[in-house]
Amino acid sequence: MAKNILICDDAAFMRMMIKDILTKNGYNVAGEAENGLKAVEKYNELKPDLVMMDITMPEMDGIEALKKIKASDPNATVIMCSAMGQQAMVIESIQSGAKDFIVKPFQADRVLEAVKKVVG
């Protein structure tokens, strides 16, 4: 069965890029969100196998959204993505429950490696 993935990024082209990488490799993109608030709503509605979450977004940032998703579903699987590969953000993401962290601009194989590692 194809894994259902929710993509959360405020940049439409980034969502499109991630979606392209995932769908070409047999994953199903269940939905997309352009900010953290929508990400939490969509997560509760879709219950995806994995969330690819940007950190810097309007309304609610990715770390806050991650915390809310993990609070409602402790088993949620989230991979954080951000252009800001700052150590503090990576650490906060992992401490908040993220399974992995991808730094933008990312390579397709790095995205797939992270996804395979956490959901198979």
N, C-alpha and C positions, 0 to 999 in steps of 0.2 A: 504494500500500500504506500502511495506517495505521502510523504509527510506534509502536513499543512503548516504554512509559515505566514506570519504576519510581519509586514515590513513597515517600519516607522521611521520616517525621515522627512524633514520639512522641505527638502529639495526634491522636486518631482523627478529630475534627471537621475538622482541617486537611487530613488525607488525603482525607476525603470531599469537602471543598470543592474541592481541586485536581483530584480525580478527576472531579468534576462538570463543572468548566470544560473539562477536556481531552476527556472523552468527548462532550460536546455539540458539540465542534469537530472531531470525526473522528479523534481520537487514541485509541489502545488502551492502557489501563492494564494492563500485564503482571503487576504485582505491587505489594505494599505491604510496608513494613518499619517497625517501631516504634522501632528504635534502629540505631546505626551498625554494630553487630556483625551484625545481621540483614541490613542493607543490603548489606554485603560478600558475605555468603552468597548472598542473592537475586541480586545482580549476577552472580556467577559461575555461578549456576544458570540464570538467564533470559537473560543477555547482551542487555539492552534497548538500544534506540537512544539513550535518554536517561535520566538519573537526576535527579529533583527531590529535593534533599537539604536537610533542616533542619540547622542547626548545633548547637543546644543539645538534646542527647538523652542519655538514660541509657546505661549500658554502654560506649558509645564515641561520642564526638561526631562531628558531620558532617565536620569538617575531617580528623580522623584516618581516618574511613571513606573520604573522598575520596582521601587519600594511598594507602590500601591498594588501592582500586579502580584508581587510576592506575598503581600499581606492577604489578598483575596484567594490566592492559590499558591501555597508554599512549594508545590511541585512544578511551578512554571519554569520553562527553560528559556533563558534570554541570553542573546549574544549582543554586546554593546559595540557600536561603531562610532568612531569620531575622528575628525581631522586633528583634534587636539590630543596627541598621544602623551599627555602629561601624566607623569607617574601618579600624582594624587588622584586624578580622575579614574585611572585604571584600578587603583587600589580601592577607591570608594565603590566603584562598580562591582568589583569582585566581592567586597565585604557586604554589599547590598544584595548579593545573590546571583550576579551574572555568571554564566558558565565560561565565557570567553570574551575577548576584547579584540576587535579588528580596527587597525588604524587606517584612515583614508589618506591618500587614494589607495584602494586595495586592489590586489591582484585576484583574478577569478579563482585561482587554485587555493589562495589563502582563505577565501570565503567558503569554498567547498570543504576544505580541510576542517575548518571550525564547525561547520554544519554537521559533517559526518561524525566528528568527534562527539558531539552532544546529542544528536538524534539518530545517527546511523544512516 
